[in-house]
Structure formats: structure tokens, C-alpha cells
Amino acid sequence: MFNEDLSNTIRPDGVWSVDNEGILTASEDINIWSTKVYDNFIIDLEFQTAEGTNSGVIIYATDTGNWVPNSVEIQIADDYAEKWAESPASWQCGAIFGHLPASKRMVKEPGEWNRYTIIAKDEYITVVLNGEVVTEMDMKLWTSATTNPDGSEIPEWLSTPFAELPTFGHVGFQGKHAGAPIYFRNIRIKELPSTLPSVTLPPDLDQVLRNYEHWWQARDSKMLAALFTEDGFILRPRRQPVRGRANIQQAYEGSGGPLSLRALEYATEGSTGYIIGEWGGSKYMPAAGKFILTLRKESGTWMITADMDNGSNW
């Protein structure tokens, strides 16, 4: 993400440095920022805490001079230190600082390397710490500057509701905050394509997607197959086409898990129709691929006649 000489960063001289092993650290409590403004992206990095470390990865910063109320901070902390272990959960490692605690503690003890993957996709933020998804946020839900959706208080210095924050900005790293150092290495960033706008489906068509999500998540191949017409058809990447409800049930045996479907376009005419959309494991994650469902109405219910999907080339 940063050049070896840090020439593509905003920083004061003499504070941030990179050693011979590529480890980035700071001697003072001053942030380092990307000169580039990022929109949708994935950041992947490693960090190491010391005893008492309190730092963070900062995204969507539109004002680096007054970044605290104008950004989102993904917290880094030594949760083994008494000071941070006894702090509010939204101040601990993996949290979106002051707003949303991590679902579990995954940070390693000081002196060990941790891996962070942060996915920022418009208002959706996903935090993966040491291989586990620990935080998922929809910023649109944070409409207050004083109270989180769960009723907990937001620190008064975080004075802009997340629902009002722009979802673009500089990316930064907090320096030697609270008197303890922080170390980063292998910082990489990948920009994601702009998100295509969703369309709102009529309720009866939307129910097709919600039923598909439900039975896929339940890993119920029989009920999934029941969403198809008797002569239904599926076409999946690198697999042979499958036709017929019984064969679809067999093809889906053992399949399932998290799934989120989002419609991009649709049309109906009489008893036929189609939905074009994106699929992925979560609405907070980048889409894994696109799908086309062709539909036929039978006895007043929309049934799937064909399901064709592919993977994204991201």
C-alpha cells in the first residue's frame, strides 16, 4: 500500500519509519495517511502490539487534520492489558471504536503477529481478525451521534453519525498512542469495483430470493429443489448442467451455508420473468458472483425454471 520510502503518504518527518524487515512503526502519537482517497476496498495487513498498545486502522477519513469525528476507526488494542481489558467492549481490539464491539476476542498476546482484513464496501464494513469475522457493520443504522443502535453511549468526541459520513476518504494508521508502540507489516490494499445499484422487487418476486437464501442457509436440498419447476435447470461454474427437480435435489446435497442475494434488474411478462443479481456470503462482503434466475408462475406462485451463476473476476 505504501512505498518503501513512504513517499505516497501524508506524515510529518521523523515520526514514521520502515526498518530493514519492512516493519512500519511510529515514535510519536501522530497518524500516517494515504495520499490517495479510497472508496470500496479491502485492506490486508499484519500488526503486532506491545504491552498496553492502543492504536487503530482508520478509514473513510475526509479530513485528516480533524479525523476523529470524520472517519471510522477499526480498533487495535492489547486486550491483555488491564487498562483496555476493563474498558468498554467497543474500545477493544476488532471493534469499530466507540460504536460496535467485536463479537469475540481474537487478538494475540503482545509480541505476536496478528492479521487484519478489513473490507469497506460503501456503508458495509467487515473486520476479520486472525481468520475470524469479528465485526460486521451497516453504517446506515448509526443515525445518532450520541447513542448506538444497542442503546450504549457513543463517546462525545465522535460527533458525526456514521449514517452521515461519506463512504470514501484517506486510509490511516494511528501512531504511538497511549504511550505504547504499534508495529505494522505487509500492508496491502485492493480497490473494489463500485457497487451496482439494487432494485426493489415486488413482494412475490422478492420472496423467491428470500426462500432461496433460507433453504440454502439451512442446507436443505429437498426444499431448495422444491423452489424449481419440475423441469428446472441449474448451471454452475465448472460443473455439468443439471435438469429436473429430483436431479437438482441430488446436486445440492451437502451444499449450503451463508448466502445473500441482491437484485440488480428484473422483468415479468404474463407468467414468465427473470431476476438478475449478485450473490455472496454476506451483504457486508464483496459479491462472489452474478446470477440469473428465469421464472414461471405456476398456480399463482413464482417458480424457478433456471438458475445460472458465475464467479466474479475480482
Protein Blocks (a to p, Z undefined) as FASTA:
>chain_A
ZZfklpmcccdehkaccdfkopacdfbdcddddfbdcfbdcddddddddehiacdddehi
ablklmmlncccdddddfkbmklmmmcfklmghiaghkaccfbdfbdcehiacdddddde
hjbccddeehiafbdcdfklmmbfkbcfkopacdfklmbcfklpccbddddddddeehia
cddehiacdddddddddddddfklmmmmmmmmmmmmnopaklmmmmpcfkbccddehiac
dedjklmmmmmgoiacddddddfbdcdehjbccddddddfbfkbccfbdcddddddeehi
acdfbdcddddfZZ
